[in-house]
Amino acid sequence: MQVASERVLQWRGTLVLLRKEVIRFRKVSVQTVLAPVVSAVLFLIVFQHVLAGRIELPGGITYAAFLAPGLAMMALQQNAFANSSSSLTQSKVTGNLVFLLLTPLPAWSWFVGYVGGGVIRGLVVGIAVWLSTLPFVWTWPLYPGYALAMLLIAAVLMSALGLLAGLWADKWDQLSLFQSFLINPLSFLAGVFYSVQSLEEPWKSLAHGNPFFFMIDGLRWAFFGVSDAAAALDFAVSLGFCVTISLLCWLLLARGWRIRH
């Protein structure tokens, strides 16, 4: 009975932490949801105007249609990462992390709470970006189940990566290094605005070494049935990175790495 009671309390605490993370980004939805949507629409308009007809695309799809899934996935990646990383870093900088440390919540509760919040924000922003592109170009996934799976895997992976960055960072400058020199470059160089097959070597091989490419390429395949890499490879690589980063986060949380001094 005591063990069951502890489990119930742990789940309640986990749900409270998750709810706190959702409320946190919902209260500033203009910044966390509307701003990425507006940015994505501007990307679509500008790049469609400048590059349409100048880039060779697989399957003969239009450039605007090619952009839509990539922009949705890029927005999901950046916002899922930003939510968990900024939340944990803010708690460390302001000193209120001590209140969470005083609770009996295990490592998995921390993981579910922080990563779950990032997943929800990433999915909300990614789907909102896709919906915002529909007035400009109609796109609908040919394989909705695969599309949903790729979105979920990407959201968990990026949110877990954000949690890892938040564990490492003790101040905002450190977190901005992670964002500026890892997340943003990998996002923009993952084939959002161009087909990787159009690149010359060694850039094509380097692009295939970018894990962000497989998430974007997989979602694009779910929409059009054409992609730069095999759909099974996109799924396997994305899932592999997701499981690896998630296990690493859980292990570091269990050890209290950089949160228990």
KABELHU-V166659 format. One record per pair of residues at least 12 apart in sequence whose C-alpha atoms are under 8 Angstrom apart, sorted by the first residue. I is the first residue (numbers start at 1). J is the second residue. D is the distance in Angstrom with one decimal. If there is no record, write none. Layout:
# KABELHU-V166659
i = <I/I>
j = <J/J>
d = <D/D>
This chain:
# KABELHU-V166659
i = <10/10/10/10/11/13/13/14/14/14/14/14/15/16/17/17/17/18/18/18/18/18/19/19/21/21/21/21/21/22/22/22/25/25/32/33/33/33/33/36/36/36/37/37/37/37/40/40/40/40/41/41/41/44/44/44/44/47/48/48/51/52/55/55/55/56/56/57/57/58/58/58/58/59/64/64/65/65/65/66/67/67/68/68/68/68/69/69/69/69/69/70/70/70/70/70/70/70/71/71/71/72/72/72/72/72/72/73/73/73/73/73/74/74/74/74/74/75/75/75/75/76/76/76/76/76/76/76/76/76/77/77/77/77/77/78/78/78/78/78/79/79/79/79/80/80/80/80/80/80/80/80/80/80/80/81/81/81/81/81/81/81/82/82/82/83/83/83/83/83/84/84/84/84/84/84/84/84/84/85/85/85/85/85/85/85/85/85/86/86/86/87/87/88/88/88/88/89/89/89/89/89/89/89/92/92/92/93/93/106/107/107/107/108/110/111/111/111/111/114/114/115/115/115/115/116/116/118/118/118/119/119/119/119/120/122/123/123/123/139/140/141/141/141/142/142/142/142/143/143/144/144/146/146/147/147/147/147/150/150/150/150/150/151/153/153/153/154/154/154/156/156/157/157/157/157/157/160/160/160/160/161/161/161/163/164/165/167/167/167/168/186/186/187/187/189/189/190/190/190/190/190/190/191/191/191/191/192/195/196/197/211/211/211/214/214/214/214/214/214/215/215/215/217/217/217/218/218/218>
j = <104/105/106/109/109/105/109/105/109/110/112/113/113/113/110/113/114/112/113/114/116/117/113/117/87/113/114/117/118/117/120/121/83/121/79/121/124/125/128/75/125/129/125/128/129/132/71/72/75/129/129/132/133/64/67/68/133/193/63/64/63/64/194/195/198/195/198/194/195/195/226/227/228/226/136/137/137/138/139/220/192/193/130/133/137/139/130/216/219/220/223/191/192/193/216/217/219/220/129/130/192/125/126/127/128/129/130/126/151/215/216/219/126/187/188/192/216/122/125/126/129/121/122/123/124/125/126/151/154/155/122/154/155/158/187/122/158/183/184/187/118/121/122/125/118/119/120/121/122/123/155/156/158/159/162/118/158/159/160/161/162/163/118/159/162/117/118/121/159/162/114/115/117/118/159/160/162/163/166/159/161/162/163/164/165/166/167/175/162/166/175/114/166/114/163/166/167/166/167/169/170/171/172/175/170/171/259/170/171/254/250/253/254/250/253/160/249/250/253/159/163/156/159/160/163/156/159/155/156/159/152/155/156/159/155/155/151/152/155/223/223/222/223/224/222/223/224/225/222/223/222/223/219/222/218/219/222/223/215/218/219/235/238/219/238/239/242/215/238/242/242/246/241/242/243/245/246/242/245/246/249/245/246/249/249/249/178/257/258/259/258/210/212/212/213/207/213/207/210/212/213/214/216/207/213/216/217/216/228/228/228/237/238/241/229/233/234/235/237/238/234/235/238/229/231/234/231/234/235>
d = <7.6/5.9/7.6/7.2/7.4/6.9/7.6/7.4/5.0/7.1/6.9/5.7/6.9/7.9/7.7/5.1/7.4/7.1/4.1/6.5/6.3/5.8/7.8/7.7/7.7/7.1/6.7/5.0/7.8/5.3/7.4/7.4/7.5/7.4/7.5/7.9/7.5/5.5/8.0/6.6/7.2/7.6/7.1/6.7/5.0/7.0/6.2/7.8/7.6/6.5/7.6/7.0/6.6/6.8/6.8/7.4/7.8/7.8/6.5/5.8/7.8/7.6/7.0/7.8/7.9/7.4/6.9/7.9/6.2/7.6/6.5/6.8/7.5/6.1/7.9/6.3/6.0/7.3/6.4/7.5/6.5/6.2/6.3/6.4/8.0/7.6/6.8/7.3/6.4/5.7/7.5/7.6/4.7/7.5/5.6/7.8/7.6/6.9/7.3/7.6/6.4/7.7/4.6/6.7/8.0/5.3/5.4/6.0/7.4/7.5/5.9/7.5/7.8/6.1/8.0/7.4/7.5/7.3/6.5/5.6/7.4/7.8/4.3/6.1/8.0/5.9/4.5/8.0/7.8/6.6/6.6/6.7/6.4/5.7/7.8/7.7/7.6/7.2/7.7/7.9/7.3/6.6/5.2/7.3/4.3/5.7/7.8/6.0/4.3/7.9/5.8/7.8/5.6/4.8/7.4/6.7/4.9/4.6/7.4/6.4/4.3/7.6/7.6/7.7/6.4/7.1/5.0/7.2/7.2/7.3/5.5/6.2/7.0/5.4/5.8/7.5/5.2/5.2/7.2/7.7/8.0/4.3/5.0/7.4/5.8/4.4/7.9/7.6/7.9/6.7/7.9/7.9/7.7/7.9/7.1/5.3/7.1/5.1/7.4/6.5/6.5/6.8/7.2/7.8/6.6/7.9/7.9/6.7/6.2/7.4/6.2/5.3/5.0/6.6/7.6/7.9/7.5/6.6/7.8/7.8/7.1/6.6/5.1/5.7/7.0/7.7/7.8/7.2/7.6/5.1/7.4/4.8/5.7/6.2/8.0/5.9/7.1/7.6/6.8/7.2/6.0/5.5/3.7/6.8/5.8/5.1/6.2/6.9/4.9/6.6/6.8/7.9/7.8/6.0/7.7/5.5/5.2/7.4/6.6/6.8/6.2/7.0/7.9/7.5/6.9/6.3/6.5/6.4/7.1/7.4/6.7/7.9/7.0/4.4/7.7/6.7/7.0/7.9/6.4/5.7/6.7/6.5/7.8/8.0/7.1/5.9/6.9/7.1/6.1/6.9/6.6/6.7/6.3/6.2/7.9/7.1/7.8/6.5/6.6/5.7/4.2/8.0/7.2/7.9/6.2/7.3/7.7/7.0/7.1/6.6/6.2/7.2/6.8/7.6/7.7/7.8/4.6/7.4/6.9/6.3/6.4/7.6/6.1/7.0/8.0/6.8/5.8/5.2/6.6>
